């Protein structure tokens, strides 16, 4: 097998078919006014899709999600479901009011169909 074939993604069409969504599950006293139900949307290479996102930009939560986006890109490349079953919930860097901070935002990462918005439980099925 050539080196180029070894680096090729198992399902190249996934880049167009799917997107990663970090949905805000809770928010308390957020300085960026992020609210539950809002979303940050990314392509499978980890690039934010600002036009499809509904939450205000926040570097504190994006920095916490970034390692999961790298892992999702790697998992998608290998033909695995991009969202790790054990690593999908994240909170922002703010420590929260109880610990001297300003607030706290939590998100849950999931995969959805880019065209329909339908959640994808098993990306490999029908790929």
C-alpha positions, 0 to 999 in steps of 0.5 A: 500500500502506498503512503498516499493511500495509507493517508486517504480517509476511509470515507472521504464523503463524510467531510460533506455529509456530516458536521460536529455540533457542540450544543450548550446544555447549561449556562450560568452567568456567562460573560458572553451571554451564551444560552442553553440550546445554542450551538457551535457547529464545526466541519469534520476538520475542526473548523467552525462554521460560523454561519451555522452556529447560533452561540456567541463566540467564546474562546474559553469554550472553544479551547476546551472543545478543540482537543475533541475536534482533533480526535474527531477528525482522526476518528472520522479519517479512520472510518469511526464515529467521530464523537468518542463515546466517552469524551463528549461533554465539556465545560468552559475555562471559567471556574464559575461563581462558586470558585471566584469566576464569572459563570460556567457554560457546558456543551455536549458534542454530537454528529449530525447530517449537514443537509438535514440536521438529523443526529447521526448515531452510527456514522459507519452505517450506510457509509 
